Amino acid sequence: VSSMDDVSADALYTPLCDLLGCRYPLLQAPMAGGPTTPELVAAVSNAGGFGSLAGSRLTPTQIDEAIRSVRGQTDRPFGVNFIIAPPEEGNRDVQAAQAILDRFRAELGLAPGTAELALPESTLMKSLEVVLGHQVPVVSFALGDPAALVERCASGGAKVVAMATTVDESVRLAEAGVDAIVAQGSEAGGHRSTFPLAADGVPPLVGTLALVPQVVDAVSVPVVAAGGIADGRGLVAALALGAAGAQIGSRFLVARESGAFPAWKERLLAATEVDTVVSRVFSGRPARGVRNRLVDEHEGADALAWPLQALAADDVYRAAAARDDAEVFPLLAGQALRLLKPDQGAGEIVSEIVAQAGEALLLLASSRATGERSPAGA
Ligand SMILES: Cc1cc2nc3c(=O)[nH]c(=O)nc-3n(C[C@H](O)[C@H](O)[C@H](O)COP(=O)(O)O)c2cc1C
């Protein structure tokens, strides 16, 4: 550990470090759909950040294996995350949705989609027991109010973190007894954590800069800023807003250990701040991702109600990923895309962000002391 690391660890210390048992208040966002491999999670935690596995869309057996794998690669704390939005009312015109997806299926050599979609039974409770059975220290939830699950997590010895997109949602989470709240600004990649979603499916889109301090003022638990944070400047900004840490997703999507397929990473590295949209087309719930043919060819069409759209498109997404095709896959990502860097390991990303945050703090302190503006690129 170099002395610069010591400076950063002291300067960046917040109560969140004690709560999560990590050196730096830097959380790697859990990202469902493959990116958050055990290798990624372990590398982040080993570097002093806090890694998280996405438990959604994995079977309890797969979660068990992933946790064992992380444990084989680190003895540091990490978390497991679940998306808990229940199925929603709304569009059930499966045939119309499949007609659009069938265009992609024809190109991918897949049979036409079925008009009969059956929602699989939820495995959440079984998965949660697997996680608690392994004594994973932190369980996090998104896209819903985990009030009914908090007690079970606590009695299982796990801290609970949950994600909100408004002050009202944050207050509800605090009342439910969660230990920390992730305030997700509209810049964020992935699903909007809005709950419940309004009938028109349009989520509030409050930016991170406006959201975080208002949430901090409204709750007494530590708040973690998320959305558009991808480097040390963003981490320091989050702390300046009163957050106790930052949760970073997109930057880790392109890490060497990330399970995002090569064309997905390449597309993100070539993309800019104007290339993403918030759309229901990916899954039936609003999510931010890079505009591609999947988005364009659904223009004007109504997506199926969550999670039917994701279920309908599942074979298309799997085939696209297997073919390394970034055009008909949900390329979920946030707006800070020019800050992404190629060819970095996740541990290297943590170290770089921490070092940059330390420098940003020094720069702020010194420019304030001398009354000078910070020189560009200093
Ligand atoms: C590909 C992708 C998948 C995501 N999946 C999840 C998830 O499963 N659970 C969750 O809590 N958040 C998920 N998120 C959202 C993150 O928690 C976080 O809010 C977001 O990544 C922050 O914005 P950023 O991408 O600009 O860093 C996902 C984000 C991305 C980009």
The ligand as an SDF file (V2000), in Angstrom:
LIG
                    3D

 31 33  0  0  0  0  0  0  0  0999 V2000
  -25.8160   -3.2130  -17.5100 C   0  0  0  0  0  0  0  0  0  0  0  0
  -26.3950   -2.7130  -16.2300 C   0  0  0  0  0  0  0  0  0  0  0  0
  -27.1210   -3.5880  -15.4360 C   0  0  0  0  0  0  0  0  0  0  0  0
  -27.6330   -3.1650  -14.2080 C   0  0  0  0  0  0  0  0  0  0  0  0
  -28.2750   -4.0800  -13.4070 N   0  0  0  0  0  0  0  0  0  0  0  0
  -28.6020   -3.7330  -12.1340 C   0  0  0  0  0  0  0  0  0  0  0  0
  -29.0750   -4.7120  -11.2160 C   0  0  0  0  0  0  0  0  0  0  0  0
  -29.2110   -5.8990  -11.5400 O   0  0  0  0  0  0  0  0  0  0  0  0
  -29.3720   -4.3020   -9.9580 N   0  0  0  0  0  0  0  0  0  0  0  0
  -29.2020   -3.0040   -9.5400 C   0  0  0  0  0  0  0  0  0  0  0  0
  -29.4400   -2.6950   -8.3880 O   0  0  0  0  0  0  0  0  0  0  0  0
  -28.7650   -2.0670  -10.3990 N   0  0  0  0  0  0  0  0  0  0  0  0
  -28.4520   -2.3950  -11.6730 C   0  0  0  0  0  0  0  0  0  0  0  0
  -27.9530   -1.4290  -12.5300 N   0  0  0  0  0  0  0  0  0  0  0  0
  -27.9460   -0.0140  -12.1090 C   0  0  0  0  0  0  0  0  0  0  0  0
  -26.7940    0.3420  -11.1800 C   0  0  0  0  0  0  0  0  0  0  0  0
  -27.0930   -0.0860   -9.8760 O   0  0  0  0  0  0  0  0  0  0  0  0
  -26.5030    1.8630  -11.1050 C   0  0  0  0  0  0  0  0  0  0  0  0
  -27.6570    2.5370  -10.6970 O   0  0  0  0  0  0  0  0  0  0  0  0
  -25.9710    2.4690  -12.3740 C   0  0  0  0  0  0  0  0  0  0  0  0
  -25.0930    1.6170  -13.0480 O   0  0  0  0  0  0  0  0  0  0  0  0
  -25.2500    3.7660  -12.0670 C   0  0  0  0  0  0  0  0  0  0  0  0
  -25.0380    4.5250  -13.2130 O   0  0  0  0  0  0  0  0  0  0  0  0
  -23.7140    4.4340  -14.1320 P   0  0  0  0  0  0  0  0  0  0  0  0
  -23.9320    3.2490  -15.0050 O   0  0  0  0  0  0  0  0  0  0  0  0
  -23.7330    5.7280  -14.8810 O   0  0  0  0  0  0  0  0  0  0  0  0
  -22.5280    4.2590  -13.2400 O   0  0  0  0  0  0  0  0  0  0  0  0
  -27.4550   -1.8250  -13.7850 C   0  0  0  0  0  0  0  0  0  0  0  0
  -26.7350   -0.9370  -14.6040 C   0  0  0  0  0  0  0  0  0  0  0  0
  -26.2070   -1.3610  -15.8110 C   0  0  0  0  0  0  0  0  0  0  0  0
  -25.4200   -0.3880  -16.6260 C   0  0  0  0  0  0  0  0  0  0  0  0
  1  2  1  0
  2  3  1  0
  2 30  2  0
  3  4  2  0
  4  5  1  0
  4 28  1  0
  5  6  2  0
  6  7  1  0
  6 13  1  0
  7  8  2  0
  7  9  1  0
  9 10  1  0
 10 11  2  0
 10 12  1  0
 12 13  2  0
 13 14  1  0
 14 15  1  0
 14 28  1  0
 15 16  1  0
 16 17  1  0
 16 18  1  0
 18 19  1  0
 18 20  1  0
 20 21  1  0
 20 22  1  0
 22 23  1  0
 23 24  1  0
 24 25  2  0
 24 26  1  0
 24 27  1  0
 28 29  2  0
 29 30  1  0
 30 31  1  0
M  END
$$$$
